[in-house]
Amino acid sequence: MPVAYRNQHYAELKKQHNKENLFEDPEFPATNSSLYYKKPPPGVVQWKRPGEICENPHLFVEGISSHDLNQGIVGNCWFVAACACLALKSNLWEKVIPDWKEQEWDSNYAGIFHFRFWIFGEWIDVVIDDRLPTINGQLIYCQSKQNNEFWSALLEKAYAKLFGCYESLAGGNTGDAVVDFSGAVVEAIDLQKEKYYADQNKQDKFFEDLLKAWNRGGIISSSIKPQGFRLESRTDNGLVRGHAYSVTDVKRVRLGHGLRAYFKNETIPLIRLRNPWGKTEWTGAWSDSSEEWSKIGETERGNLGITVADDGEFWMSFTDWCKNFTDADICHLMNTSLISTEKNWNEAVNFGKWTRHSDPLLNRCGGCINNKETFLQNPQYLFDVTKESDEVLISLQQKDRRIYRKEGQGDNLDIGFRVVKVEVNRKYRLHNMETLKSMHKSTFLPARMMFMRCELPKGRYVVIPTTFDAFMEGEFMLRLYTDVDSGCRELVKDKPQTKCWTPLFGYPQVVTHIYVDRAEIGQQGDQAEGINPYLIISCESQSVKSIAKKNSLTPEFQFSAIFFRKKVREPLTVQLWSDDLGSDKFLGQVTLSGRPDDVSHLQQLQLKNKGSKEADNMPGKIALRILTSDELTAL
């Protein structure tokens, strides 16, 4: 069930009002405080209800369309572009605009409306009255082309209420608004950095990925950085800098006419965009009146719905899009349903906080890895990849701070995260950089959401979400998507806890980390065929096993384990075995004392047979590192 914003329940409030007693929202009054905190609108503002602006007002006129919207005087093209994207997806807008038929103007009209937004992991139901700000009788913010259609203006008012006032919506990111409409995961693409237009193979793969995301219901937007030019200045080909465009279609279009086109099967990737201004279009190749349209047949042109009008919507080639736009947001609507014909994901959601504490073991805002002394004091989330290899999607979202703009704050924190590989049996928090292997890292940006897509081999991992600077406090939501359940969970404890039976069974005295890098197997004839080596590391009553490396005499394991040891004098063993069609063959072992004063650098040791330290040598060597400490929070 959606949460009622500020405890205002739509159904209850509507029962208390009617045409003679219209609702007036005390939580978002028709005053200047709801308009701005710093820069007032350019004129005398009067708040008017739709019935005072036009005759016969409606929520929708002839349905909902991406063509309905035009931007007002506030700089919120990002929000208008997101609304245009929303209008294309009935499954989304019907959730954002609930009970839309019941909310239309009729005998039940009471001046009250409600909208829903997905805010930081939950749906929020926002109630508003329908008094809208006007100057000279005209709406000054988001508006529809039809002067008696008001869904966009009312939706914008509800969104402004969430963030304190209309001015708080000035300047933003289209992807953020789409997330608030859907709960999507945003993948930000730096088109300028990637230079897809210069590498055809790379561009082709990107188009296929984009087309797949679009066909799966994804929402796409793009923009052009001003880069020294004036904000909203125009390029030579009609595009607007510092301006958000919504993508309204992605297609591979067939070239040619008639049967020749059918048999030749030559296509070109095209993309359609819309300017939130409702005018000012691209004038290059594949624009409304360009000669390129003569290359395709009438049927194909009809399917694309080409209109020669300055309505803000236009087509362009995918290559030109990659070349002329600098940034794109792909909002993925993640399918987590088990009953689906499309790719479904296993989702793990964790909420956390970066909090400051004088005790290093309790501090949870250690900053990025540049802060080596405090980096591992950040929150840590452990997950497993149980397949041989799995695609992992990670989304880190900080709580929106836009609502604090009125207090002169509201800037996002610079956030990011790092994925590290850890011991296969790790259960407690990380305390030492030497025990982990860094696998992937995000950049750090003052963005509301950071996203990463990576491929990880089988193993255990920890993702560490951080702010860039240490001791910066904030809230975040971490979402992780894998093909199968990853068991993602926060690491909270630093070491084993004492229990009521601890005096009877004892408590760990030291902690030992073992890392096995590789092995060399001496085999008669040096034939690797059929030699599938794997490791078993044993300590007291515990043991861990690595995956087998197929047909190798020089396996690289990069495998590690950690043990909290009660019997300090009892040695640890690292055994090397070969899995030969289910018949395991012993290849040798090394015995380690695991004392705190032992050598801690990588060392190469001779394999021996089972038995005492003086046991016979076995053909082969193993390279490993062992770290032991009597401080249980050292590793």
Disulfide bonds with the S-S distance in Angstrom:
none
